[in-house]
Every structure is written in C-alpha cells, then in structure tokens.
Amino acid sequence: MIFDLSKTNSAANIFIAELRDENIQLDAMRFRRNLERLGEFFAWEISKTLTYVPVETQTPLGTANTVQLEKQPVLATIMRAGLPMQQGLLNIFDRAEAAFITAYRKMHINGPLEIQVDYISAPDLTDKVVIIADPMLATGLSMVLCCKELIAQYKIKELHIVAAIASVEGVKHVRANLPAAKLWLGAIDEEMTSKSYIVPGLGDAGDLAYGTKL
C-alpha cells in the first residue's frame, strides 16, 4: 500500500513546498518544524488504519462511550534527519514508545553504495505496530536494511514507513524487499543524482535541519 500526500490538495502540500524552497530552507527551525508537521499529518492518516477498542469514559456529568487504541505503536527513526518527523508522530501518538537507529552510507570510487547499520535502541517490538520515519527515501537501501534488522530481531505485527520525499527507485526497492510494509509519502520524484540525492528533492535533510556535517 502506498499513500501519497501530493495526490490530494491539503495543507500538507504547503509544508512540502516550503521544505523544498531553497530560500525558506535558510531557516533551520522552520525546516525542522515543517518536517514535524508532516509527521503529525502522517500520524493522523495512519491512525485511521489502526485497531481500536471501546471504553467507557467518566465525565463530570456521566459516562461516555469512547475508544482507545488496542495497542500503542512504536515510533522509530533513522537518525539524525528523521528526528523532527518522529517528533511529529509523537505529538499525536503521545503515549507511544520510541526506537532509534543509526545508519550511514559509504560512497566507494567506481563502486556500489554501501549502507552500514551502526546502532539500534528499541523496546520490545514483538506483536507491535512499528512506524519508522526518515525524510528522504532515495535508493531505499538504508530503509530496507534498517527494517530488516528490526524484523530479524522481533516479530513485528505491522510496519509503516514514513518519508517526506521518495524517489521512484526507492519505492520500487522497498516494495520488492518489504512487500508487507505500508508506505506513507509526501511526494514521489522521478530522478536521482549519481550520489543518490533525489531530484528535485530538497537537498540533505539532516544538514538543513541540524547544520552541515563534516
């Protein structure tokens, strides 16, 4: 399943446009906030697919029939660029646990792109709905590798992948390697550079959010 926010006009499209805008990108705080807002949008949409149970809630004047989530999801992210989107997810699923993954990519001269998962900090994900956020789904290699690391360790009930911008190639790679995952995307772009940056994309989300890394 692929949910593409750009297919329907909404306020989310405004935030995506601002994320892409090279002038607005000069304000790192606004860039982070726009990623956070997208996380909130995605959380709202994902919440419609989850399982709820009926509960009775006592008000000052009586009892109301309401619902609660059967189980809280676990909100994961690939650091560092994914942190603002994860915060947006946490703003909605405010009782959820969180998981953190560090991964980095190596570019070899005349060789393939190599992805290395360095660290995972997670609660027990067994029989849990896991929502993993990363702003850019370029080649899809990092996302697939990180998700497979989690799947190897835990019997995850359901996997949702959230990204602000994806490439066509990245979507194909994820669908081929994680066929059961649900994709929630802000927009899908056609091209990538030789260094695996999405075009038109928005640049390096981590650098724009937190400063240029060495």
TIVO-931698 format. One line per 10 residues: number of its first residue (from 1); their letters; for each residue x, z, y of C-alpha. Coordinates in nm, 3 decimals. Each point is the difference from the previous one (the first is absolute). Layout:
N
NUM = a = X/Z/Y ~ ...
This chain:
214
1 = mifdlsktns = 0.000/0.000/0.000 ~ 0.131/-0.095/0.344 ~ -0.156/0.135/0.321 ~ 0.122/-0.190/0.308 ~ -0.096/0.167/0.330 ~ 0.072/-0.317/0.197 ~ -0.289/-0.182/-0.171 ~ -0.252/0.203/0.200 ~ 0.014/0.066/0.374 ~ 0.039/0.370/0.075
11 = aanifiaelr = 0.200/0.235/0.219 ~ 0.263/0.002/-0.274 ~ 0.092/-0.357/0.095 ~ 0.085/0.120/0.351 ~ 0.246/0.253/-0.139 ~ 0.157/-0.266/-0.222 ~ 0.038/-0.229/0.302 ~ 0.172/0.281/0.194 ~ 0.232/0.070/-0.293 ~ 0.109/-0.365/0.011
21 = deniqldamr = 0.041/-0.018/0.380 ~ 0.370/0.012/0.092 ~ -0.077/0.154/0.339 ~ -0.227/0.277/-0.128 ~ 0.258/0.066/-0.273 ~ 0.232/0.137/0.269 ~ -0.216/0.314/-0.003 ~ 0.101/0.161/-0.330 ~ -0.262/0.273/0.031 ~ -0.280/-0.259/0.033
31 = frrnlerlge = 0.144/-0.197/-0.293 ~ -0.011/0.311/-0.219 ~ -0.350/0.085/0.120 ~ -0.128/-0.349/-0.080 ~ 0.138/0.030/-0.354 ~ -0.170/0.339/-0.025 ~ -0.330/-0.148/0.119 ~ 0.024/-0.271/-0.265 ~ 0.056/0.270/-0.259 ~ -0.323/0.163/0.116
41 = ffaweisktl = -0.189/-0.331/-0.028 ~ 0.129/-0.056/-0.352 ~ -0.083/0.356/-0.102 ~ -0.357/-0.051/0.120 ~ -0.035/-0.321/-0.201 ~ 0.164/0.144/-0.312 ~ -0.224/0.307/0.021 ~ -0.300/-0.225/-0.070 ~ 0.141/-0.082/-0.345 ~ 0.071/0.356/-0.117
51 = tyvpvetqtp = -0.213/0.228/-0.218 ~ -0.212/0.273/0.156 ~ -0.195/0.295/-0.138 ~ -0.311/0.163/0.148 ~ 0.038/0.347/0.151 ~ -0.221/0.239/0.190 ~ 0.127/0.104/0.342 ~ -0.134/0.311/0.169 ~ -0.082/-0.045/0.368 ~ -0.112/0.276/0.243
61 = lgtantvqle = -0.359/-0.114/-0.061 ~ -0.010/-0.099/-0.364 ~ 0.160/-0.204/-0.275 ~ 0.099/-0.367/0.032 ~ 0.060/-0.238/-0.289 ~ 0.342/-0.157/0.064 ~ 0.287/-0.158/-0.193 ~ 0.370/0.066/-0.050 ~ 0.278/-0.200/-0.159 ~ 0.019/0.058/-0.373
71 = kqpvlatimr = 0.380/0.016/0.036 ~ 0.225/-0.031/0.302 ~ 0.231/-0.302/-0.003 ~ 0.377/0.034/0.028 ~ 0.145/-0.178/0.302 ~ 0.342/-0.153/-0.061 ~ 0.233/-0.192/0.227 ~ 0.331/-0.182/-0.008 ~ 0.218/0.160/0.266 ~ 0.066/-0.037/0.285
81 = aglpmqqgll = -0.222/-0.278/0.131 ~ -0.305/0.116/-0.196 ~ -0.022/0.346/0.156 ~ -0.239/-0.089/0.288 ~ -0.243/-0.179/-0.230 ~ 0.012/0.290/-0.244 ~ -0.086/0.233/0.289 ~ -0.303/-0.216/0.077 ~ -0.112/0.031/-0.362 ~ 0.054/0.377/0.021
91 = nifdraeaaf = -0.213/0.019/0.314 ~ -0.298/-0.111/-0.211 ~ 0.090/0.145/-0.341 ~ 0.110/0.325/0.161 ~ -0.003/0.201/-0.323 ~ 0.209/-0.248/-0.194 ~ 0.346/0.063/-0.140 ~ 0.286/-0.229/0.097 ~ 0.286/-0.178/-0.176 ~ 0.317/-0.148/0.149
101 = itayrkmhin = 0.227/-0.275/-0.130 ~ 0.329/-0.122/0.140 ~ 0.114/-0.350/-0.083 ~ 0.247/-0.239/0.155 ~ 0.090/-0.364/-0.039 ~ 0.340/-0.163/-0.035 ~ 0.063/-0.358/0.106 ~ 0.276/-0.159/-0.208 ~ 0.185/-0.302/0.133 ~ -0.127/-0.301/-0.194
111 = gpleiqvdyi = -0.178/0.241/-0.229 ~ -0.346/0.149/-0.060 ~ -0.162/0.276/0.202 ~ 0.047/0.334/-0.177 ~ -0.237/0.296/0.040 ~ 0.107/0.353/-0.084 ~ -0.240/0.297/-0.027 ~ 0.198/0.301/0.113 ~ -0.236/0.298/-0.003 ~ -0.357/0.096/-0.091
121 = sapdltdkvv = -0.176/0.320/0.106 ~ -0.352/0.021/-0.139 ~ -0.260/0.240/-0.137 ~ -0.148/-0.061/-0.345 ~ -0.161/-0.345/0.021 ~ -0.162/0.013/-0.343 ~ -0.361/-0.125/0.014 ~ 0.022/-0.025/0.381 ~ -0.090/-0.275/0.243 ~ 0.325/-0.094/0.175
131 = iiadpmlatg = 0.007/-0.177/0.337 ~ 0.345/-0.128/0.095 ~ 0.074/-0.130/0.350 ~ 0.277/-0.219/0.139 ~ -0.052/-0.206/0.319 ~ 0.165/-0.319/-0.130 ~ -0.061/-0.161/-0.339 ~ 0.264/-0.275/0.016 ~ 0.143/-0.099/-0.339 ~ -0.198/0.279/-0.166
141 = lsmvlcckel = 0.312/0.104/-0.193 ~ 0.025/0.348/0.155 ~ -0.369/0.074/-0.044 ~ -0.010/-0.115/-0.361 ~ 0.314/0.193/-0.091 ~ -0.123/0.321/0.166 ~ -0.343/-0.025/-0.162 ~ 0.151/-0.068/-0.341 ~ 0.218/0.310/0.038 ~ -0.314/0.207/0.064
151 = iaqykikelh = -0.192/-0.165/-0.284 ~ 0.291/0.066/-0.238 ~ -0.015/0.372/0.080 ~ -0.376/0.055/0.028 ~ -0.324/-0.135/-0.142 ~ -0.151/-0.100/0.334 ~ -0.377/-0.050/0.004 ~ -0.015/-0.255/0.281 ~ 0.256/-0.159/0.232 ~ -0.067/-0.119/0.354
161 = ivaaiasveg = 0.270/-0.179/0.204 ~ -0.028/-0.001/0.379 ~ 0.200/-0.225/0.236 ~ -0.041/-0.113/0.360 ~ 0.150/-0.347/-0.058 ~ 0.062/-0.178/-0.330 ~ 0.151/-0.333/-0.096 ~ -0.164/-0.241/-0.240 ~ 0.303/0.037/-0.229 ~ -0.020/0.380/0.010
171 = vkhvranlpa = -0.367/-0.003/-0.092 ~ 0.068/-0.233/-0.294 ~ 0.284/0.222/-0.124 ~ -0.212/0.314/0.014 ~ -0.295/-0.164/-0.172 ~ 0.225/-0.132/-0.277 ~ 0.173/0.332/-0.063 ~ -0.271/0.253/0.089 ~ -0.322/-0.180/-0.097 ~ -0.212/0.316/0.006
181 = aklwlgaide = 0.103/0.099/0.354 ~ -0.237/-0.046/0.293 ~ 0.159/-0.149/0.315 ~ -0.112/0.100/0.350 ~ 0.166/-0.225/0.258 ~ -0.021/-0.043/0.376 ~ 0.098/-0.368/-0.012 ~ 0.175/-0.247/-0.229 ~ 0.272/-0.228/0.145 ~ 0.125/-0.319/-0.163
191 = emtsksyivp = 0.377/0.005/0.052 ~ 0.315/0.211/-0.038 ~ 0.355/-0.037/0.130 ~ 0.307/-0.025/-0.223 ~ 0.044/0.375/0.053 ~ -0.355/0.067/-0.122 ~ -0.160/0.075/0.335 ~ -0.363/-0.111/0.030 ~ -0.076/-0.279/0.251 ~ -0.163/0.042/0.245
201 = glgdagdlay = -0.018/0.360/-0.123 ~ 0.104/0.258/0.255 ~ 0.369/0.070/-0.059 ~ 0.152/0.311/-0.158 ~ -0.275/0.262/-0.004 ~ 0.239/0.289/-0.067 ~ 0.225/-0.091/0.293 ~ -0.294/-0.053/0.233 ~ -0.150/0.336/-0.094 ~ 0.313/0.215/-0.011
211 = gtkl = 0.293/-0.189/0.153 ~ 0.256/-0.248/-0.128 ~ 0.185/0.124/-0.309 ~ 0.370/-0.052/-0.052
